[in-house]
Amino acid sequence: MGGLVGALGSSAATALAIHEDGGTSATSLADVVGSIARKQLAPLAGAIDEGTVYPEEVLRRLGEAGAWGSHVPQDGPADLRCAIEAMAAIGEVCGATAFMAWCQNTLVWYVANSTNLKLARRFGDSFAAGRLLGGTGLSNPMKSFFGIEKLKLKGRKVDGGYVVRGALPWVSNLGPDHFFGTIFEREDAPGETVMFLADCADPAITLQPCKPFLAMDGTGTYGVQFRDVFVPDELILAEQAAPFVKKIRAGFILLQAGMALGLIKDCIDVMDQVGSPLGHINRYLPQQPVQFKELFSELERETMALARDPLNPDETYWRRVIALRLRAGDASVAAAHAAMLHCGARGYLKSHRAQRRLREAYFVAIVTPATKQLRKMLADA
Ligand SMILES: Cc1cc2nc3c(=O)[nH]c(=O)nc-3n(C[C@H](O)[C@H](O)[C@H](O)COP(=O)(O)OP(=O)(O)OC[C@H]3O[C@@H](n4cnc5c(N)ncnc54)[C@H](O)[C@@H]3O)c2cc1C
């Protein structure tokens, strides 16, 4: 395969591959993305993990191939299945990049659901094609809407927009010309919340490097300070953030399944790889690859069933989404833990991906909505 010509739209979820002889063929988006991940991302995975590389070029390349656009509704209802499959293909190779894929896909999801048509026209295609990159600062609002903490950003109405101040401790997939969606509370209208796009190029927005993490250091994660930032009406995603979040929340959570599925699949592969030299002793371990294969299939089935209907307003549907997300985090940690035990000393080497997978797996379990929040949500539902 010599090159790719973008995505062919959401429901098609196919990309056009151009062969050496100039011929073309339709192939699944996940296959195309998987090929880019194996060829261009795999050599960078170690450096991304160490935090010396932020894979901007690969993210743009994946965007060109259609990885960030398949879930934008074109001429039918929204469908997240191909976006999740593509993220899983990335996650098989690098958990940090699968997380950045989630950040970008979530940003695209916000714009696709916004009723601010001017904003959608200006940013929709650029985000979906990866010409503009960015993410989401919704951890704090997601915790706030579920009664865990207070909103960290405050804003007030002024002529033509709002003025926003405050700070978010961590926002990923950022850089000097990136954008992200987040929410402030109105100081001039108590109880009102507004969702907007933050432009990292704004001089009143500062990106502060974070202290090193256990993993995810190559994800372009920064603390973000807003010093009386003017947010024009053109950057407002939703004047009423609460109903907007209710609409996009299932998609926000379901897309995270891509990170988990890719990681679990690779952990199974790690266990299989040591089956030949160590199977005679590994068979005494309580958890075997065959069990994780069953678990993977079950999680994949439920993910795909839910992902075809991400705007479903039913409470039972929402409960299934939360329950799936909780299981995906638990299963990620369990699979990575089992991969470590199956590998033994080989996996304890810094150069082996088993230990990277374990560190990445904990992130799946702690990124918002974290395991503890999901358990609270289920208890409250
Ligand atoms: C590598 C990384 C990338 C992330 N990327 C994003 C992102 O792109 N967008 C996004 O919205 N969120 C991001 N987060 C936040 C993440 O989604 C979770 O909110 C976070 O891991 C904590 O979730 P929790 O529910 O366990 O809260 P807890 O750990 O229980 O924390 C509750 C609150 O305590 C405070 N707190 C705890 N530790 C610190 C600290 N060291 N410094 C400052 N405040 C602290 C914060 O206010 C935090 O919200 C990122 C976190 C990490 C570690």
The ligand as a MOL file (V3000), in Angstrom:
LIG
                    3D

  0  0  0     0  0            999 V3000
M  V30 BEGIN CTAB
M  V30 COUNTS 53 58 0 0 0
M  V30 BEGIN ATOM
M  V30 1 C -1.6710 11.9730 32.5210 0
M  V30 2 C -3.0100 12.5840 32.7750 0
M  V30 3 C -3.6890 13.1800 31.7210 0
M  V30 4 C -4.9370 13.7530 31.9540 0
M  V30 5 N -5.5720 14.3720 30.9170 0
M  V30 6 C -6.7490 14.9870 31.1230 0
M  V30 7 C -7.4210 15.6710 30.0640 0
M  V30 8 O -6.9920 15.6620 28.9110 0
M  V30 9 N -8.5500 16.3230 30.3560 0
M  V30 10 C -9.0800 16.3560 31.6030 0
M  V30 11 O -10.1030 17.0020 31.8050 0
M  V30 12 N -8.4930 15.6780 32.6120 0
M  V30 13 C -7.3460 15.0050 32.4040 0
M  V30 14 N -6.7480 14.3150 33.4390 0
M  V30 15 C -7.4600 14.1850 34.7110 0
M  V30 16 C -8.0730 12.7860 34.8570 0
M  V30 17 O -9.0890 12.6020 33.9180 0
M  V30 18 C -8.6540 12.5810 36.2510 0
M  V30 19 O -9.5070 13.6170 36.5560 0
M  V30 20 C -7.5730 12.5350 37.2700 0
M  V30 21 O -6.7740 11.4140 36.9630 0
M  V30 22 C -8.1070 12.4370 38.7030 0
M  V30 23 O -9.3260 11.8200 38.7290 0
M  V30 24 P -9.9960 11.3000 40.0630 0
M  V30 25 O -11.4520 11.2220 39.7790 0
M  V30 26 O -9.3120 10.0610 40.5020 0
M  V30 27 O -9.7560 12.4560 41.0920 0
M  V30 28 P -8.7990 12.4900 42.3810 0
M  V30 29 O -7.4390 11.9610 42.0880 0
M  V30 30 O -9.5840 11.9160 43.4840 0
M  V30 31 O -8.6060 14.0360 42.5360 0
M  V30 32 C -9.6050 14.9220 42.8780 0
M  V30 33 C -9.0560 16.3450 42.7300 0
M  V30 34 O -7.9070 16.5390 43.5570 0
M  V30 35 C -7.0760 17.4990 42.9620 0
M  V30 36 N -5.7090 16.9420 42.7800 0
M  V30 37 C -5.2900 15.7070 43.1050 0
M  V30 38 N -3.9870 15.5610 42.8180 0
M  V30 39 C -3.5830 16.7340 42.3050 0
M  V30 40 C -2.3480 17.1970 41.8120 0
M  V30 41 N -1.2430 16.4620 41.8200 0
M  V30 42 N -2.2930 18.4390 41.3280 0
M  V30 43 C -3.3780 19.2020 41.3170 0
M  V30 44 N -4.5700 18.8240 41.7870 0
M  V30 45 C -4.6770 17.6030 42.2780 0
M  V30 46 C -7.7200 17.8590 41.6520 0
M  V30 47 O -8.5310 18.9830 41.8200 0
M  V30 48 C -8.5670 16.6520 41.3430 0
M  V30 49 O -9.5900 16.9300 40.4360 0
M  V30 50 C -5.5080 13.7260 33.2510 0
M  V30 51 C -4.8210 13.1090 34.2960 0
M  V30 52 C -3.5940 12.5450 34.0720 0
M  V30 53 C -2.8880 11.8780 35.2190 0
M  V30 END ATOM
M  V30 BEGIN BOND
M  V30 1 1 1 2
M  V30 2 1 2 3
M  V30 3 2 2 52
M  V30 4 2 3 4
M  V30 5 1 4 5
M  V30 6 1 4 50
M  V30 7 2 5 6
M  V30 8 1 6 7
M  V30 9 1 6 13
M  V30 10 2 7 8
M  V30 11 1 7 9
M  V30 12 1 9 10
M  V30 13 2 10 11
M  V30 14 1 10 12
M  V30 15 2 12 13
M  V30 16 1 13 14
M  V30 17 1 14 15
M  V30 18 1 14 50
M  V30 19 1 15 16
M  V30 20 1 16 17
M  V30 21 1 16 18
M  V30 22 1 18 19
M  V30 23 1 18 20
M  V30 24 1 20 21
M  V30 25 1 20 22
M  V30 26 1 22 23
M  V30 27 1 23 24
M  V30 28 2 24 25
M  V30 29 1 24 26
M  V30 30 1 24 27
M  V30 31 1 27 28
M  V30 32 2 28 29
M  V30 33 1 28 30
M  V30 34 1 28 31
M  V30 35 1 31 32
M  V30 36 1 32 33
M  V30 37 1 33 34
M  V30 38 1 33 48
M  V30 39 1 34 35
M  V30 40 1 35 36
M  V30 41 1 35 46
M  V30 42 1 36 37
M  V30 43 1 36 45
M  V30 44 2 37 38
M  V30 45 1 38 39
M  V30 46 1 39 40
M  V30 47 2 39 45
M  V30 48 1 40 41
M  V30 49 2 40 42
M  V30 50 1 42 43
M  V30 51 2 43 44
M  V30 52 1 44 45
M  V30 53 1 46 47
M  V30 54 1 46 48
M  V30 55 1 48 49
M  V30 56 2 50 51
M  V30 57 1 51 52
M  V30 58 1 52 53
M  V30 END BOND
M  V30 END CTAB
M  END
